[in-house]
Amino acid sequence: MKLLENGITEDCKIHDTVVIVQPVNLYGCEIGRGSFIGPFVELQKGVKIGVNTRISSHSFLCEGVKVGDDCFIAHGVMFTNDLFRSRNYEEWEMFRTEVGNRVRIGSNVTVLPVKIGDHAIIGAGTVVTKDVPAKAIVVGNPGRIVKYRDDV
């Protein structure tokens, strides 16, 4: 993996229609057609971003996160990929996070390793600790379902 001058490693697979606003840290990730990556975003190895997805500034997507098509991830969203169960790093359990299609995630959300269903909305400042069903609207810390969307 060779780091290029612009903060992007040569092993990234980025469609030629993707807009990237510097500075960024992108390594070993895949970004689909028509997507947008804002400044100060980090996408780690194995992150996959679908088509027409927008990731706003200061967001962090850790290793193994998968985001679907037509999603919006607002400013300062943090994804995690482990559940701390031991002080010994080798004993940490690795999890994967999957975000469905047409999902909206508000600013300053923290997402633990979960699955988020299609058309879900995660309110600003929410801490997502459990899987989110399709069309759910989730808010709070910890995140809780307040209703389901009936507009999709």
C-alpha positions in Angstrom: 0.0 0.0 0.0 1.6 3.2 -1.2 0.4 6.5 0.2 0.0 9.0 -2.5 0.6 12.7 -1.9 -3.1 13.5 -1.6 -3.8 11.2 1.4 -5.2 8.4 -0.7 -3.5 5.1 -1.1 -3.1 3.5 -4.5 -5.1 0.4 -3.4 -8.4 2.4 -3.2 -11.0 1.8 -5.9 -12.7 5.1 -6.5 -15.1 5.7 -9.4 -14.0 8.5 -11.7 -17.2 10.5 -10.9 -16.5 10.7 -7.2 -15.9 14.1 -5.7 -13.3 14.3 -3.0 -12.6 17.5 -1.1 -9.1 17.5 0.4 -7.6 16.9 2.9 -8.7 13.2 3.4 -7.3 9.9 4.6 -8.5 7.1 2.3 -6.8 3.7 2.3 -7.9 0.4 0.9 -11.5 1.5 0.4 -14.1 1.4 -2.4 -16.2 4.4 -3.4 -19.1 4.1 -5.9 -20.2 6.2 -8.8 -21.4 9.7 -8.0 -20.5 9.8 -4.4 -19.1 12.7 -2.4 -16.4 12.7 0.3 -16.0 15.8 2.3 -12.8 17.2 3.9 -11.2 15.7 6.9 -12.9 12.3 6.3 -11.1 9.1 7.0 -12.1 5.8 5.3 -10.1 2.8 6.5 -9.3 -0.5 4.8 -12.2 -2.5 3.6 -14.8 0.4 3.8 -17.3 0.2 0.9 -19.4 3.2 -0.1 -22.3 2.7 -2.5 -23.3 4.9 -5.4 -24.6 8.5 -4.9 -23.7 8.6 -1.2 -22.5 11.7 0.5 -20.2 11.7 3.5 -19.8 15.1 5.1 -16.7 16.5 6.8 -14.9 15.2 9.9 -16.5 11.7 9.7 -14.7 8.5 10.4 -15.5 5.1 8.9 -13.4 2.4 10.4 -12.3 -0.9 8.9 -15.1 -3.0 7.4 -17.9 -0.5 7.4 -20.3 -0.9 4.4 -22.6 1.9 3.4 -25.3 1.4 0.7 -26.5 3.6 -2.1 -28.1 7.1 -1.9 -27.1 7.6 1.8 -26.3 10.8 3.6 -23.8 10.8 6.5 -23.6 14.2 8.1 -20.7 16.0 9.8 -18.7 14.3 12.5 -20.2 10.8 12.4 -18.0 8.2 14.0 -18.2 4.4 13.3 -16.6 1.9 15.5 -15.7 -1.7 14.7 -15.1 -3.4 18.0 -16.8 -4.0 21.3 -14.2 -3.6 24.0 -14.4 -6.8 26.1 -10.8 -7.0 27.3 -7.7 -4.9 27.9 -5.8 -7.3 25.6 -6.1 -6.0 22.0 -5.8 -9.5 20.6 -9.0 -10.5 22.4 -11.1 -7.7 21.0 -14.0 -8.9 18.9 -14.2 -7.5 15.4 -17.6 -6.7 14.1 -18.9 -5.3 10.8 -21.3 -2.4 10.4 -23.7 -2.4 7.5 -25.8 0.7 6.5 -28.6 0.0 4.1 -29.7 2.1 1.1 -31.2 5.6 1.4 -30.3 6.0 5.0 -29.8 9.4 6.6 -27.4 9.8 9.6 -27.3 13.1 11.5 -24.3 15.1 12.8 -22.2 13.8 15.6 -23.8 10.3 15.6 -21.7 7.4 17.0 -22.4 4.0 15.4 -21.4 0.8 17.2 -21.1 -2.4 15.1 -24.7 -2.8 14.0 -26.9 -3.2 10.9 -29.0 -0.2 9.8 -31.9 -1.0 7.5 -33.0 0.7 4.3 -34.7 4.2 4.6 -33.8 4.6 8.3 -33.1 8.0 9.8 -30.7 8.4 12.7 -31.1 11.7 14.5 -28.2 14.1 15.3 -26.2 13.1 18.4 -27.6 9.6 18.6 -25.5 6.7 19.9 -26.6 3.6 17.9 -26.0 0.5 20.0 -28.4 -2.0 18.4 -29.5 -3.0 15.0 -32.0 -0.5 13.4 -34.9 -1.9 11.3 -35.8 -0.6 7.9 -37.7 2.7 7.9 -37.1 3.3 11.7 -36.4 6.8 13.1 -33.9 6.5 15.9 -32.8 9.2 18.4 -31.1 9.5 21.8 -28.4 7.9 23.9 -28.7 5.0 23.7 -30.6 5.2 20.4 -34.3 4.2 20.6 -36.9 3.9 17.9 -39.4 6.8 18.1 -41.5 5.9 15.1 -41.4 4.3 11.6 -41.4 6.2 8.4 -44.6 5.9 6.3 -43.4 8.1 3.5 -41.3 5.5 1.7 
